[in-house]
Amino acid sequence: MSASNYSYSKLLDFATAVFKSIGCSQPHADCAAKALLAADLRGIDSHGIARLSGYVRLWEVKRVNATPQIKILHETPSTAVMDGDSGLGLIVAQEAMQVAIQKAKSAGTGWVSVQHSNHFGIAGYHAMLALEHDMIGIAMTNASPLVAPTFSIDKMLGTNPIAVAAPAGKEPPFVADLATTTAANGKLEILQRKNLPTPSGWVQDESGNDSNDAHILKKGGALLPLGGDWEHGSHKGYALGAIVDLFSALLSGANYAPWVPPFPAYVPMPAQQPGKGIGHFLGAIRVDAFRTTKEYKKDMDHWISGFRNAKPIQGQHAVLVPGDPERIASEERLKNGIPVHQDVVKDLRSLAEKFSIAF
């Protein structure tokens, strides 16, 4: 099935209206919609408007609190643990990053671990909030168990993304935003909508054998850590995913490993939960806590231009710097619109009917 293009402003207004319809305040609805649509704008269709109905379903089964009382449970001059009160992770993570930024302004660095939250969209958006303050931003989150560690059949970890955003001078900022799996679950959902197989190394079946079935998770299979298998370094992807769990959950008191709540509302909650909700970890590092911002930006521009000038392999036009594909996608989609698959359009029209909103 084909996709239709919609303007960023139309989708943003619609998402804002939906979040208001489930009870979010205007500031929270604006905040959540901007974080959600940042994914579509940056070409990460798996985490954008296609997820809107999923957030609504979580609210319907009372797993999302539309009016959370987000609070600090514990803090030092440079650290904090926050309770998201089961709010939308799209909102909770932004508030946590603002706390990290404020702490960095006074202490040089700020670090916030979050419990009792939900899916927070793309990690890169939250990390990039630090850029306007001439800070390096770091964001990560754990997620429901869809990933089998190296040599395992059991699903023990989520896709557990990590993002780092670093400012530059004349060059665009460096923005690395990656799942610690070979592919995020949302990429499987895109393949499912298109009736396409997965590349090798993305998933395994219920017995641990390599699979190309995009629906394999519904048949007992699992996503694979970054690297795919031992020979290609999957133990490193497994370790990275475990590190995210440590910072996001073990430091905050959130659920971890196979006890993290699932995103789909129809999937039963884990029987035993050692913590509260999903966990995030946000960090802000003031550049001038280490060296002058001017010197840093000069060298960062030199670093970036060095990679851009690296000789590409045959068949490729250029060596890309992390953040380039998303920046290019943003420019193109702001100009020409965001492609939305017809299955997602159908979903959005159902939401429009449910809440009596124009689409």
Beta strands, then each sheet from edge to edge (+ up, - down):
strand 1: 3-6
strand 2: 71-75
strand 3: 79-83
strand 4: 109-117
strand 5: 135-141
strand 6: 162-166
strand 7: 174-178
strand 8: 203-204
strand 9: 210-211
strand 10: 222-223
strand 11: 278-286
strand 12: 338-341
sheet 1: 1+ 12-
sheet 2: 2+ 3- 4- 11+ 5- 6+ 7-
sheet 3: 9+ 8- 10+
end
